[in-house]
Amino acid sequence: MNYDVNERLSKLIFIELNDMSVLERINGDFYKNLLGKDILFPIDLKMMTENKNPKRSDLTMDKFFVGMLLCIGGNDGFIYNNYYEDIILNFENSQEFYKGYIYNLINQGDLFEAYILLRGFSKIYYDCNYKEKLISVLYNLKDKNDFLKSEFKKELDDAMKNYRDFTRVYIYKSMMEKDEGKYMLALESIDRYINFSENVHQDVKDYRNQLVSFKDYEDGKDKIYSSPKEALEKLIPLMDMFKDDALLPYYIAIAYRKLGMYEQAIYYLEISRELDLDIVEVVNELGLNYASIEMYDKAISCFKTVFKVTNAIEVCTNLIMSFYKINDVENMDRYFDLAKKINEDDEVLKELQNVILGTR
């Protein structure tokens, strides 16, 4: 689907109503004021028959109503919008018609059409319920393209500024921040909603707890190298919640290796491997831990597997060091040659050459 407002508006045709009786259900005085006005009225072709030249009998008010609201919602500066807004406001049961029509669109999955109409609707009626429905629809559309993401953020900002009673806007703000990986901001937003609310639903409390867990996950990852003990305190309690995440035990394993606890690291790496066999970083980490406890045959097997996939100089130098430790000169020299072909200026390679080859 092409989520383009202008393309959708191009499906409207505009006609001059010589016979205004189709609008006669408008408030009487306002209807009289419309007579003789030079106004073009939009018809939504999606609601018409296949006949490109609609008959007078086809021109029912619902065709005009959808077209007018599409113009209001899709083009802020359209020349007839003020007339269209007044017609809608003065037409009997217009809100009921639109609410039913938009409800059906949402149920049918036509969220983009619903977005344009809801945007128009919220321009005409200042109502928190309409604003929330618009934001809810945009939340589900925001990842379709940059325009819709920008529209979602603009509607959030407008709601926070101009709809003081619409406290649920902070739930949507929090959800957006969570999607962007900004867990601290997401927590701040959901806490703001909670502080505004007298009765907080259990779903919101559960959502907040989930955010705390996501934040702990990110904080733990950030502390792996600088403070591995603190990282473990954050990450290990998350194993049940993230039981299908192969990367969590991998991060835990790195922290254990940094603490010199190699057997524990290997234990968590095996858990990661049970979840996903294709993460080369996990296999490389296994190699590092096996090498640290002088199980060089297993370390070499791991490094070879990774090197076939990555051809990385770092893995090649790990292989050189492992073969050196078991006095396998032939393979050590072979990987020295491979390493030079990859990057002869690598600093670790130069250091190994000085230390190992300098002793021969």
Phi, psi and omega per residue, in radians:
M1 nan 2.424 3.102
N2 -1.645 1.919 -3.070
Y3 -1.511 1.253 -3.050
D4 -2.177 2.042 -3.091
V5 -1.122 -0.773 -3.108
N6 -1.091 -0.667 3.109
E7 -1.121 -0.687 3.112
R8 -1.133 -0.725 -3.139
L9 -1.179 -0.431 3.118
S10 -1.180 -0.219 3.109
K11 -1.495 0.067 3.072
L12 -1.644 2.552 2.956
I13 -2.074 2.635 -3.059
F14 -2.057 2.321 -3.119
I15 -2.294 2.751 3.035
E16 -1.697 2.264 -3.120
L17 -1.601 1.774 3.044
N18 -1.231 -0.575 3.089
D19 -1.892 1.875 -3.056
M20 -1.546 0.174 -3.052
S21 -1.108 -0.373 3.108
V22 -1.099 -0.347 -3.128
L23 -1.768 0.231 -2.956
E24 -1.208 -0.210 3.096
R25 -1.406 -0.011 3.060
I26 -1.225 2.699 3.047
N27 -0.768 2.292 -2.959
G28 -0.915 -0.912 -3.100
D29 -1.117 -0.711 -3.137
F30 -1.158 -0.658 3.115
Y31 -1.059 -0.720 3.131
K32 -1.117 -0.648 3.137
N33 -1.179 -0.450 -3.132
L34 -1.318 -0.499 -3.069
L35 -1.040 2.261 3.124
G36 1.507 -0.096 3.099
K37 -1.281 2.546 3.117
D38 -1.544 1.475 -3.077
I39 -2.192 2.358 2.992
L40 -1.738 2.384 -3.075
F41 -1.925 2.370 -3.108
P42 -1.500 2.445 3.027
I43 -2.030 2.317 3.107
D44 -1.474 1.934 -3.102
L45 -1.122 -0.437 3.128
K46 -1.101 -0.422 -3.113
M47 -1.669 -0.080 -3.095
M48 -1.598 2.999 3.051
T49 -1.322 3.102 3.122
E50 -1.157 -0.275 -3.137
N51 -1.161 2.039 -3.108
K52 -1.321 -0.180 3.077
N53 -2.088 1.418 -3.023
P54 -1.068 2.524 3.089
K55 -1.397 2.833 3.106
R56 -0.968 -0.646 -3.101
S57 -1.200 -0.358 3.118
D58 -1.377 -0.287 -2.996
L59 -1.519 1.250 3.094
T60 -1.526 2.847 -2.994
M61 -1.096 -0.553 -3.104
D62 -1.088 -0.599 3.105
K63 -1.080 -0.743 3.126
F64 -1.229 -0.692 -3.087
F65 -1.075 -0.776 3.120
V66 -1.135 -0.764 3.132
G67 -1.066 -0.771 -3.132
M68 -1.103 -0.752 -3.113
L69 -1.240 -0.550 3.038
L70 -1.091 -0.703 3.101
C71 -1.122 -0.785 -3.119
I72 -1.133 -0.741 -3.107
G73 -1.375 -0.428 -3.035
G74 -1.799 -0.288 -3.088
N75 -2.541 1.706 -3.038
D76 -1.038 -0.563 -3.030
G77 -1.766 0.311 -3.075
F78 -1.133 2.408 -2.945
I79 -1.058 -0.530 -3.063
Y80 -1.761 0.115 -3.042
N81 -1.025 -0.691 -3.137
N82 -1.069 -0.718 3.073
Y83 -1.102 -0.791 -3.097
Y84 -1.071 -0.734 3.133
E85 -1.088 -0.767 3.138
D86 -1.132 -0.671 3.116
I87 -1.088 -0.810 -3.122
I88 -1.100 -0.753 -3.128
L89 -1.152 -0.506 -3.077
N90 -1.718 0.061 -3.102
F91 -1.687 2.286 -3.096
E92 -1.081 2.271 3.055
N93 1.131 0.418 -3.133
S94 -1.137 -0.670 -3.135
Q95 -1.093 -0.735 -3.122
E96 -1.107 -0.701 3.118
F97 -1.069 -0.861 -3.077
Y98 -1.141 -0.742 -3.123
K99 -1.059 -0.751 3.115
G100 -1.151 -0.722 -3.112
Y101 -1.147 -0.787 -3.136
I102 -1.185 -0.675 3.101
Y103 -0.999 -0.760 3.127
N104 -1.151 -0.673 3.098
L105 -1.043 -0.778 -3.124
I106 -1.137 -0.747 3.118
N107 -1.100 -0.545 3.131
Q108 -1.473 -0.062 3.123
G109 1.469 0.172 3.135
D110 -1.555 1.216 -3.022
L111 -1.240 -0.555 -3.117
F112 -1.157 -0.769 3.073
E113 -1.080 -0.748 3.124
A114 -1.083 -0.682 3.117
Y115 -1.028 -0.841 -3.093
I116 -1.093 -0.757 -3.129
L117 -1.177 -0.728 3.130
L118 -1.147 -0.608 3.091
R119 -1.104 -0.751 3.069
G120 -1.136 -0.724 -3.119
F121 -1.057 -0.766 -3.092
S122 -1.257 -0.288 3.032
K123 -1.340 -0.511 -3.105
I124 -1.528 -0.734 -3.053
Y125 -2.028 2.168 3.058
Y126 -1.484 1.755 -3.037
D127 -2.636 2.201 -3.114
C128 -1.070 -0.610 -3.122
N129 -1.147 -0.728 3.110
Y130 -1.167 -0.693 3.135
K131 -1.120 -0.734 3.133
E132 -1.129 -0.704 3.128
K133 -1.096 -0.707 3.093
L134 -1.081 -0.817 -3.125
I135 -1.156 -0.664 3.118
S136 -1.095 -0.767 3.112
V137 -1.114 -0.767 -3.135
L138 -1.144 -0.582 3.101
Y139 -1.040 -0.661 -3.137
N140 -1.397 -0.201 3.127
L141 -1.843 -0.230 -2.897
K142 -1.073 -0.420 -3.125
D143 -1.567 0.055 3.140
K144 -1.292 -0.685 3.071
N145 -2.849 2.976 -3.079
D146 -1.134 -0.607 3.139
F147 -1.054 -0.824 -3.105
L148 -1.197 -0.592 3.065
K149 -1.131 -0.727 3.103
S150 -1.119 -0.714 3.111
E151 -1.094 -0.710 3.116
F152 -1.044 -0.812 -3.123
K153 -1.161 -0.659 3.110
K154 -1.121 -0.726 3.132
E155 -1.180 -0.628 3.042
L156 -1.050 -0.851 -3.122
D157 -1.055 -0.747 -3.139
D158 -1.116 -0.720 -3.136
A159 -1.134 -0.736 -3.138
M160 -1.171 -0.535 -3.094
K161 -1.477 -0.672 -2.936
N162 -2.041 -0.111 -3.130
Y163 -2.141 1.326 -3.015
R164 -1.104 -0.499 -3.139
D165 -1.431 -0.151 -3.108
F166 -1.566 1.258 -3.088
T167 -1.265 -0.370 3.141
R168 -1.177 -0.184 3.077
V169 -0.998 -0.512 -3.116
Y170 -1.286 -0.364 2.997
I171 -1.169 -0.803 -3.137
Y172 -1.166 -0.661 3.087
K173 -1.078 -0.764 3.122
S174 -1.104 -0.723 3.133
M175 -1.100 -0.689 3.093
M176 -1.104 -0.783 -3.121
E177 -1.151 -0.631 3.068
K178 -1.108 -0.784 3.124
D179 -1.036 -0.526 -3.128
E180 -1.548 0.050 3.136
G181 1.350 0.256 -3.132
K182 -1.702 1.297 -2.948
Y183 -1.236 -0.587 3.090
M184 -1.125 -0.796 3.093
L185 -1.111 -0.682 3.114
A186 -1.074 -0.691 3.089
L187 -1.138 -0.737 3.132
E188 -1.075 -0.701 -3.127
S189 -1.192 -0.773 -3.116
I190 -1.215 -0.557 3.071
D191 -1.176 -0.593 3.097
R192 -1.137 -0.734 3.083
Y193 -1.073 -0.795 -3.116
I194 -1.059 -0.701 3.139
N195 -1.146 -0.489 3.124
F196 -1.429 -0.262 -2.935
S197 -1.822 2.428 3.080
E198 -1.401 -0.760 3.131
N199 -2.095 2.049 -3.103
V200 -1.799 2.136 -3.118
H201 -1.157 2.608 -3.129
Q202 -1.029 -0.586 3.112
D203 -1.040 -0.648 3.126
V204 -1.211 -0.697 3.102
K205 -1.108 -0.736 3.110
D206 -1.118 -0.691 3.114
Y207 -1.090 -0.738 3.123
R208 -1.091 -0.757 3.105
N209 -1.052 -0.657 3.089
Q210 -1.097 -0.732 3.116
L211 -1.081 -0.701 3.103
V212 -1.038 -0.724 3.128
S213 -1.140 -0.748 3.101
F214 -1.085 -0.706 3.132
K215 -1.141 -0.743 3.111
D216 -1.071 -0.655 3.109
Y217 -1.055 -0.864 -3.129
E218 -1.147 -0.723 3.120
D219 -1.101 -0.716 3.127
G220 -1.093 -0.780 3.103
K221 -1.026 -0.726 -3.105
D222 -1.165 -0.412 -3.063
K223 -1.709 0.008 -3.035
I224 -0.938 -0.806 -3.058
Y225 -1.593 -0.608 -3.084
S226 -1.441 -0.592 -3.110
S227 -2.614 1.289 -3.031
P228 -1.040 -0.565 3.127
K229 -1.129 -0.790 3.086
E230 -1.119 -0.632 3.113
A231 -1.048 -0.766 -3.141
L232 -1.129 -0.645 3.117
E233 -1.101 -0.536 3.110
K234 -1.426 -0.724 -2.913
L235 -1.509 -0.718 -3.047
I236 -1.040 -0.718 3.120
P237 -1.119 -0.198 -3.106
L238 -1.578 -0.036 -3.047
M239 -1.038 -0.652 3.138
D240 -1.220 -0.750 -3.101
M241 -1.176 -0.672 -3.100
F242 -1.888 0.800 -3.024
K243 -1.143 -0.343 3.129
D244 -1.752 0.096 -3.100
D245 -1.640 1.906 -3.097
A246 -1.242 -0.335 -3.096
L247 -1.400 -0.489 -3.124
L248 -1.051 -0.907 3.092
P249 -1.099 -0.479 3.057
Y250 -1.111 -0.794 3.117
Y251 -1.137 -0.692 3.095
I252 -1.063 -0.717 -3.135
A253 -1.091 -0.707 3.120
I254 -1.074 -0.753 3.127
A255 -1.069 -0.742 3.115
Y256 -1.111 -0.700 3.112
R257 -1.100 -0.702 3.125
K258 -1.095 -0.445 3.102
L259 -1.571 0.001 -3.121
G260 1.362 0.294 -3.120
M261 -1.777 1.330 -2.925
Y262 -1.269 -0.651 3.127
E263 -1.110 -0.716 3.096
Q264 -1.116 -0.672 3.116
A265 -1.074 -0.791 -3.136
I266 -1.087 -0.681 3.119
Y267 -0.997 -0.826 -3.111
Y268 -1.275 -0.528 3.079
L269 -1.170 -0.614 3.082
E270 -1.167 -0.608 3.046
I271 -1.091 -0.760 3.116
S272 -1.060 -0.719 -3.126
R273 -1.159 -0.566 3.085
E274 -1.130 -0.535 -3.126
L275 -1.475 -0.599 -3.091
D276 -2.735 2.020 -3.112
L277 -1.463 -0.142 -2.949
D278 -1.777 0.181 3.131
I279 -1.589 1.832 -3.046
V280 -1.150 -0.519 3.122
E281 -1.086 -0.585 3.115
V282 -1.182 -0.745 3.134
V283 -1.127 -0.714 3.107
N284 -1.107 -0.720 3.119
E285 -1.109 -0.662 3.042
L286 -1.028 -0.787 3.116
G287 -1.020 -0.750 3.138
L288 -1.089 -0.706 -3.124
N289 -1.268 -0.703 3.077
Y290 -1.093 -0.701 3.106
A291 -1.112 -0.610 -3.107
S292 -1.192 -0.456 3.087
I293 -1.842 0.349 3.023
E294 1.085 0.504 2.996
M295 -1.675 1.261 -2.942
Y296 -1.222 -0.542 3.121
D297 -1.080 -0.765 3.108
K298 -1.204 -0.664 3.116
A299 -1.074 -0.790 -3.134
I300 -1.084 -0.723 3.112
S301 -1.038 -0.742 3.119
C302 -1.144 -0.846 -3.098
F303 -1.096 -0.649 3.108
K304 -1.106 -0.728 3.121
T305 -1.053 -0.769 -3.117
V306 -1.210 -0.705 -3.086
F307 -1.122 -0.616 3.100
K308 -1.077 -0.560 -3.100
V309 -1.507 -0.704 -2.950
T310 -1.815 -0.511 -3.034
N311 0.922 0.619 -3.048
A312 -1.490 2.441 -3.138
I313 -1.079 -0.616 -3.123
E314 -1.102 -0.694 -3.137
V315 -1.251 -0.662 3.130
C316 -1.072 -0.747 3.117
T317 -1.197 -0.551 3.037
N318 -1.102 -0.694 3.098
L319 -1.143 -0.733 3.109
I320 -1.002 -0.837 -3.107
M321 -1.134 -0.675 -3.131
S322 -1.166 -0.772 3.103
F323 -1.132 -0.609 3.078
Y324 -1.073 -0.717 -3.089
K325 -1.149 -0.480 3.138
I326 -1.823 0.237 3.076
N327 1.059 0.565 3.064
D328 -1.621 1.456 -3.021
V329 -1.158 -0.668 -3.089
E330 -1.049 -0.887 3.132
N331 -1.224 -0.593 3.092
M332 -1.036 -0.825 3.134
D333 -1.123 -0.636 3.136
R334 -1.079 -0.751 -3.125
Y335 -1.349 -0.438 2.963
F336 -1.043 -0.806 -3.136
D337 -1.087 -0.736 3.115
L338 -1.115 -0.714 -3.121
A339 -1.097 -0.711 3.133
K340 -1.101 -0.636 3.124
K341 -1.197 -0.566 -3.131
I342 -1.300 -0.898 -3.133
N343 -2.868 1.647 -3.091
E344 -1.227 -0.224 -3.138
D345 -1.670 0.091 -3.141
D346 -1.072 2.301 -3.044
E347 -1.137 -0.707 3.129
V348 -1.141 -0.713 3.105
L349 -1.061 -0.787 3.123
K350 -1.057 -0.702 3.138
E351 -1.140 -0.723 3.102
L352 -1.125 -0.685 3.104
Q353 -1.067 -0.739 -3.136
N354 -1.171 -0.727 -3.067
V355 -1.337 -0.818 -3.013
I356 -1.502 -0.956 -3.071
L357 -1.238 -0.438 3.124
G358 -1.222 -0.304 3.130
T359 -1.611 -0.047 -3.073
R360 -1.705 nan nan
